[in-house]
Amino acid sequence: MITIIDYGIGNLTSIQNMLKKIGVESVISTQREVVAGADKLILPGVGSFDYGMQQLHQAGFVEVLNERVLSKRVPILGLCLGVQLLTAKSEEGVESGLGWIKGKTIAFDKSKLSSNEKIPHMGWSEIKGFERSTLFTGMYDEPRFYFVHSYHLQLENTEDTLAITNYGYDFSVGIERGNILGVQFHPEKSHKFGMKLLENFAKYY
């Protein structure tokens, strides 16, 4: 069963409802014991980097997640803010991230954006460069996903990049390193594309 981590932020019910539509059982939990026994994990999130990390610490999830993900190698999927928290730090704040992926979260370079490209990056964008990942197995042609974010990933190792999109310039919108995965977009708001991605996470990881 997939455990959706409830640390006070994120579209938890929307994620669970989409999983239910594809016949995947999940539980939303605030309890460390449940997270510690999970077969798969989803780390959602909306809002600021610092607040997200503070909430994880306050809920007592950081040590449990380190044990479950790094030691036991349980698959985890970070969504939106959740993927940013997997990096070491963010230009948005001062808190340290989980640091599971080498890199950081940075603000958009406004000098590279056109007058029509506003911050936050909000709406539908196509992605590319995802062919090597089973997370996108059987994905529909020209996959596009729904984004809402003002910061994006900057990874040290290009091989960790799972997918990219372009908003003024190319940047990583997905990561994959072993059992650690994440996407900058919102699968739960991305209709058939998001549904397929969540189905693949449930099926293959």
Residue pairs with C-beta under 8 A, 6 or more apart in sequence:
1 25
1 26
1 27
1 38
1 39
1 40
2 19
2 24
2 25
2 26
2 27
2 38
2 39
2 40
2 41
2 42
2 201
2 202
3 26
3 27
3 28
3 29
3 34
3 35
3 38
3 39
3 40
3 41
3 42
4 10
4 12
4 15
4 16
4 26
4 27
4 28
4 29
4 41
4 42
4 44
5 29
5 35
5 41
5 42
5 43
5 44
5 61
5 65
6 12
6 28
6 29
6 30
7 30
7 45
7 52
7 55
7 56
7 58
7 59
7 61
8 55
8 59
9 44
9 45
9 46
9 47
9 51
9 52
9 55
9 81
10 44
10 45
10 46
10 79
10 80
10 81
10 82
11 44
11 46
11 186
11 188
11 189
12 28
12 44
13 28
14 188
14 189
15 26
15 42
15 44
15 79
15 187
15 188
15 198
16 26
16 28
17 188
18 187
18 188
18 194
18 195
18 198
19 25
19 26
19 198
19 202
20 26
21 195
22 195
22 198
22 199
22 202
24 198
24 199
24 202
26 42
27 34
29 35
30 59
32 59
32 60
32 61
32 64
35 41
35 61
35 64
35 65
35 68
36 64
36 67
36 68
38 68
38 74
39 74
40 74
40 75
40 76
40 77
40 201
40 202
40 205
41 65
41 68
41 69
41 74
41 75
41 76
41 77
42 76
42 77
42 78
42 79
42 82
42 201
43 65
43 76
43 77
43 78
43 79
43 82
43 85
43 86
43 182
44 79
44 80
44 81
44 82
45 52
45 78
45 79
45 80
45 81
45 82
45 84
45 85
46 80
46 81
46 148
47 81
48 81
48 92
48 93
49 81
49 84
49 85
49 90
49 92
49 93
49 95
49 97
49 105
49 151
50 90
50 92
50 93
50 94
50 95
52 81
52 82
52 84
52 85
53 85
53 93
53 95
53 96
53 97
53 98
54 95
56 62
56 65
56 85
56 98
62 98
65 76
65 98
66 98
68 74
68 76
69 76
69 100
69 179
69 180
70 100
73 178
73 179
74 179
75 179
75 181
75 201
75 205
76 179
76 180
76 181
76 182
77 181
77 182
77 183
77 201
77 205
78 84
78 85
78 86
78 175
78 181
78 182
78 183
79 182
79 183
79 185
79 186
79 187
79 188
80 148
80 149
80 183
80 184
80 185
80 186
82 182
83 153
83 174
83 175
83 182
83 183
83 184
84 90
84 97
84 105
84 151
84 153
84 184
85 97
85 98
86 97
86 98
86 100
86 101
86 175
86 180
86 182
87 97
87 98
87 99
87 101
87 103
87 104
87 105
87 153
87 155
88 96
88 97
88 99
88 101
88 102
88 103
88 104
89 95
89 96
89 97
89 104
89 105
90 97
90 104
90 105
90 106
90 151
91 104
91 105
91 106
91 107
91 151
92 105
92 107
92 150
92 151
97 104
97 105
100 177
100 180
101 155
101 160
101 175
101 177
101 180
101 182
102 155
102 156
102 157
102 160
103 153
103 154
103 155
103 156
103 157
103 160
104 153
104 154
105 151
105 152
105 153
105 154
106 151
106 152
106 153
106 154
107 150
107 151
108 119
108 121
108 150
108 151
108 152
108 167
108 168
109 168
109 169
110 119
112 168
112 169
113 119
113 167
113 168
114 168
117 167
117 168
119 150
120 148
120 149
120 150
121 147
121 148
121 149
121 150
121 152
121 167
122 147
122 148
122 149
123 146
123 147
124 144
124 145
124 146
124 147
125 144
125 145
125 147
125 165
125 166
125 167
125 173
125 185
126 142
126 143
126 144
126 165
127 143
127 144
127 145
127 163
127 164
127 165
127 173
127 174
127 185
128 163
128 164
128 165
129 161
129 162
129 163
129 164
130 136
130 139
130 143
130 162
130 163
130 174
133 162
133 163
133 174
133 176
134 200
134 204
134 205
135 162
135 174
135 176
135 181
135 197
135 200
135 201
135 204
135 205
136 143
136 163
136 196
136 197
136 200
137 200
137 204
138 196
138 200
139 193
139 196
139 197
140 192
140 193
140 196
143 193
144 190
144 193
145 173
145 183
145 185
145 186
145 187
145 190
145 193
145 194
146 185
146 186
146 189
146 190
146 194
147 165
147 167
147 173
147 184
147 185
147 186
148 186
149 184
152 171
152 172
152 173
152 184
153 171
153 172
153 173
153 175
153 184
154 171
154 172
155 161
155 172
155 175
160 172
160 175
160 176
160 177
161 172
161 174
161 175
162 172
162 174
162 175
162 176
162 181
162 182
162 183
163 172
163 173
163 174
163 183
164 170
164 171
164 172
164 173
164 174
165 171
165 173
172 184
173 183
173 184
173 185
174 181
174 182
174 183
174 184
175 181
175 182
175 183
179 205
181 201
181 205
183 197
185 194
186 194
187 193
187 194
187 195
187 197
187 198
188 194
188 198
190 197
